[in-house]
Amino acid sequence: MIEAIIKGFGLGLILAVSVGPVIFTIIKQSINNGHKGGFSFVTGVWVSDIVWVALSNLFSSLVMDLLAFKTEIGYVGAAFVFSMGIFYVFFKKIKVDTNNTAVIDFGRRDFTKAFAAGFVINTLNPSVIFFWLINTTAFASNHTVLERIVLFSVCLGINMIADVIKVLMAARIRHKLNPHNINIINKISGSILIAFAVSIVYGILFLKK
């Protein structure tokens, strides 16, 4: 069981420090909407991870069947990430008050939108599907069901703690930024999302050759 905990801890660290569209969107959400926006987004990501872990462990054949449509999934995911990038580069506006201070206006509808964005962007990321499927398959042969539950619970727990830290740090930085700086960060993170979308499409086209 100790071995399962150690492996789960290591896998969680790998997941926590991995670079992808999710980490930049977490930072962007937290800077724009404070900790409420950040936590709404990462909750969607967490639910997505839990779903993929469960599917990969219980219905690995189903996930393998889904991978037959990895090209279509990749295109849809890339289109979603690209549209988010375009929105934050060209259309996202920061609300300001009379003192030219950025205002957070985050309601229930915004929570739902941020949660859905986190769930979709993570669920439709081909690298996320491969990550969970490869690791669940690798550990299935030499670990019991209980050990795998512990392993992946520790992994998800470490990743959640890391996401919470990212949200809190970004939300704290937000208070030191003026609207102009927040707009610049939005454009930068939006450009990064566009680059990730292009890289996903490039990877699909390259793999098809």
N, C-alpha and C positions, 0 to 999 in steps of 0.2 A: 504493500500500500504506500510505503514511503517513496518507492520508485515512481509510482503513479503521480504522487503529489509533486515530486521534483520535475518530472516530465511535463506535467500540466503547468507548472510555474515557468519553465523554460519556453514552452509553446506560447504561453500568454505574453511573455516579454517580447517574443518575435512578432506576435500580432500587434502588440501595443506600439512598437517602434516602426512598423512597416509604413512606408510612404504610399499614399494613394489619395484619391479624390475625397475620401471620407475625412481624413485628418484636416485638410484645408477647409472643408465645409464646416467642421466642428468649430474651428477657430473663427471662421467668418460669421457663423450664426451667433456665437458668443459675443463677438465684438459688436455686431449689429443689434442684437436683441437681449444682451445680458445673459445671465446664467439660465434664465427661463428658456430662452431660445436654444441655447446650447444643450441643456438637458432634454428638451423636447426632441431635438434631432438625434442625440445619441441613444435615447430610449428606442427610437425606431431602428437604429443600427443594432442595438442589443437584441431586440425581438427577432430581427432578421438572422443574426448569428445563431440564436437559440433554435430557430426553425431549421437552419441548414445543418446544425449539429445533430438535431433529432432525426432529420431525414437521412443524413449520411450514415448514422449509426443503425437506424431501424429499417430504412428502405434504400440501401445502397444501390440496389439494382434500378430503382426509380430514378435516383440521381444520375446514374450512368446513362439511362435513357434520355434524361434531360440534356445531358452533354452532347447528345446527337444533334441538338439544336443550339449548340454553343455559339454558332455564327449568328443566328437570329437573336439570341439573348445578348450577345456582345453588341450588335448593332443597336438594339433597343436601349441598352444601358448607355452606350456611347451617345446616342441621341438625347437621352435624358440629361446626362452630365453636360453635354454641349449646350443644351438649352438653358441650364442653370448658369453656365459660364457667360453666355450671351446676355442673360438678364442682369447679372451683377456687373458686367462691364459697361453696358449701354443704358440700362433702364432703372436700376436700383437707385432710389433717392433716399437720403437721410432726412428725417424730420427734425426740425430745430425749433427751439422756443425763442422768445424775444431776446434772450441773452446769447443767441447763436450757439446754444448747447444742444448736442444731440439728444433727442427724446426717444425713450423706449415706449412703444405702444404695442404691447404683445398680449392679445386676448386668446380666448378659447379657440377661435377659428385659426389663429396663427399657430397655436400649439399643434392642432391637427395637421396643418400644412407642413410644419417642420418635422413632425413625427413621420408622416407619409414620405417626405423627401428622404429622411434617413433610412427608412425601410426599403424604399425602391432603389436608391443609389447603391445600397449594400447588396441587396438581393440580386440585382441584375449585373453585378460585377463578376465577370467570368473568373477572375483571379481568386475571389472569395470562394466560389463554388469549388474550384480546384484545391484550394487550401484545405477546406474542411473534408472534402472527399479523400484526398491523398492521405491526410493524417488519420482520419477515422479508419481507413483501410489498413494503414500501416500498424496501428495499435490493436486492431481487432484480432489479429492472429496470436498475439502473445500476452493479452490482458483479458481478465474476466470482465463480465458486464459491470460489476460493482467498481472494479478498478477504472474502467473507462468512464463511468459516471463521475468518479472522484477526479480523474485526470482532466476531463473537459470542463467540469465545474470550476476547478482551480484555474484553468486556462481562461475561461470566460470572466471569472472574478478578477483576475489580474488585469485583463483588458478593460473591464468596467472601471476599476480603480484608476487606471491610466487615463481613461476618457474623462472621468470626473475631474482629475487634476488639470487636464487640458482646458476644460470648460471654465473652471475657476480661475485659472491663470489668465485666459483670454478675456474673461469678463472683468477681471481686475485691471488689466491693461486698458480696457475700454474707457475707464474713467479718466485716463490721462491723455486721451485722444480728442482732438477737435473734429467737427464734421468733415472738414477738408481731408484730414488724415484718414478718417474712416472711409471716405469715398475712394481714396487712393488704394487702401487695403482691399476694398471691394473689387476694384478693377484688377489689382494684381492677382487676388485669389480667383477671380472669374477667368482671367487669362490662363491661370494654372489648370483650372477645370477644363477649359477648351483644349489645352495641350494634352491632358489626360484622355479626353474623348478622341482626339486625333490619334494618339498612340494606341488606343484600343482598336480603332478601325485599321490602323497600319498593321498591328499585330495579327488581326483576322486575315487581312489580305496576304500578309507574308506567310502565314501558316497554311493558307490554301494553296500556295504555290508548290 
